[in-house]
Amino acid sequence: MVEWIKSHRRSALIVGFTLVVPTYVFFLLLGNALSLRAQIGDQINGIEPRVARMLGLIEKEEALRSSLSGVRSIMNDHVYRKATDAEGVAASLQAEARRIVASSGMEVTNSQVLPIRKREMFDYIAIKLVARGTLNQLDESLAELANFRPVIFVESIDAFPNRRRGRDSEEEQVLTVSLELLSLRAAS
């Protein structure tokens, strides 16, 4: 065989290329097919957890729906609905906060609606309220604000004692309190 290759070089090269090129193409295609199979296997392994999560969600759909309705009722209890007008909510919040603070015995000296801050999920509706009263009255006001629905958050509070006069020193200390109150409205 070696002698035939030496005597027929051209024919040997043609036969060699005829054998090597298809063999190379075969192994190249085989390598690509194995690589593609590995990629598809990785994709299948990546899809399996998603499918399992989806099957779990389908199984628990009714429980999730009931939980979601519970969350909606809690949200409706704590947040103003998006169907309500933001300016109307601000005016209502201002009136209710003034009423709550005044009902605890404090004297409301000033209140104003602050600009509405729009965020992704909620509109932040804030008011500033200035009142005078004792520490017990302030405590009672804050307790009533905490129980009010939709929720009123105390964003900031500044309290300053008023000066006492010499003969008034036996009376309870009077404070001037500045409250920034915040309530949430579902964003539209």
N, C-alpha and C positions, 0 to 999 in steps of 0.2 A: 504494500500500500504506500509506503514511504517513497518507493521508487516511482510509482505512478504519479505521485504528487510532484516529484522532482522533474519528471519528464513532461508532465502536462500542467504546468503552473497556472496558466490562464483558466483552464477547466477546473482546477482545484480551487482557485479563488472564487469562481462563479458558484461552484457547489457549496463552498464554505459560507459565502454570503447568503446563499439560498437557505442554508440551515440556520445561520446565526441571526439574521434579521427577523424571521418569523419567531424564533425562540425568544429574542429580545422583546418583540412586540407582545408575545404571549405573557412573559413575566411582567412586563409593564402593565398590561391590562389586568393581570391577576393581582398585582400590588395595588392598583387603583380600586379594584373591586373590593379587596380586603379593607382598604382605607375607608371606602365609602360605607362598607358594612359596619366598621367601628364607629363612624360618625353617626350613622342611623341608630346604632345601639346606644350611643350617648344621648341622642335626642329622645329615644324611647325612655331611657332612664330618667331624663329630665322631665318628661311628660307624666310619668307614673305618679309622682307626688301630687301634681296638679289634679290629675284625674281622681286620685284618692280624696283630696280635699273637696272636690266638687261632689263626689259621691257622699261624703260626710255631710256636706251642706244640704244635699237633697234629702238625706235621711232625717236631718234635724230641722228641716224647713218650717214645719209647724211650730216647733219650740222657738225658733228664731223670730217668726212672725209675731208670736204672742209677746216675746220679749221686746220686740221693736214697738209694738203698740203700747206696752208699758212705759218705754222710754219716751214715746211721743206724748203720753199723758203727763209724765213728769216734766217734760220740756214745756208743754203748754202751761203747766202750773208755775213754772219758774221764769219763763221768758215771754215777752210780748210777741204776738203772732205777726208775721210779715204783712198780713192784710191790714193791720192798723197803721195809721199815718204816724210817721216819726215825730212830727211837730205836736200832734195830738198826744202822743205818748209822753213827750217831754212836759207838756202843760199838765197832764194828769199826774205825772210823777212829782212835779213841783207842788201841785195842790195837795196831794196825799202826804208828801213829806212835811209840808207846813202844818197840815192837820195833825199828824202824828206827834211832831215836836211840840206843838202848842197844847195838845191834849195831855202831855206829861207835865205841863206847868211852865215850860220855858217860854220866853218871849222872843218871837221871831222878828229880827230887826231888818233882815234883808234876804232876798233869794233871787237867783237868776239862773236861766237855762244856759248851759254851756254848749258850744258847737258840737254837733253830732259827729262822732268818729265812725266812719264806715270801715269795717274789717271784712275778712273773707266770709265768715259764717254769721256774724252778728253786727248790728249797729250798736255802738256804745252811746247811750243817751245819758248825759250827766247834768246835774244841777249843783249849784253852790248855794249853801244855806248858812246864814249867820244868825245865831240865837244867843240869848243870855239866860242863865239859870244856874241852879246849884248842881253839884256833882251827882246827887241822887236823881235829880230830874234828867240829867244827861244820860245816866245809866238806864233809866226807865225808857227814855226816847230810843236809845240804841237797841234795847230789848224789843221794843215794838217794831222798829225798822227790820230787825232780824226775822220777825215772824210774818212780815207783810209779804203777800204774793201778788204779782210776780216779784221775784227777789229784788231787793234793793241792797246793793253793796256799798259799803263805806270805803270810798277810794282813798280819801285822806281826811284827817281830823287834826285841827289845831285848836288848842284850848289855852286861854290866857286868863289868869285871875284878875278880877277888877280890884282896884284899890279899896282898901277899907279905911273908913274914917275912924277916928279915935273912939267915939262912943258906939259905933256899929261893930266893934270888934267881937262882940259876943254872938252876933248873928252868923249864920252859916255863910261860908265863902261863896261869892257869886262869880261865875265864869262867863267869859265870852267865847263861844265855840264857833269855829268855822268848819263846816262839813262839806266835803265834795261827795255826792252820792251818785251812784251809777246803776243803771238798769240796762238789761239787754233786750234787743228786739231782733227777731230772726231776719237776716239780710234778705233783701228781695232780689 
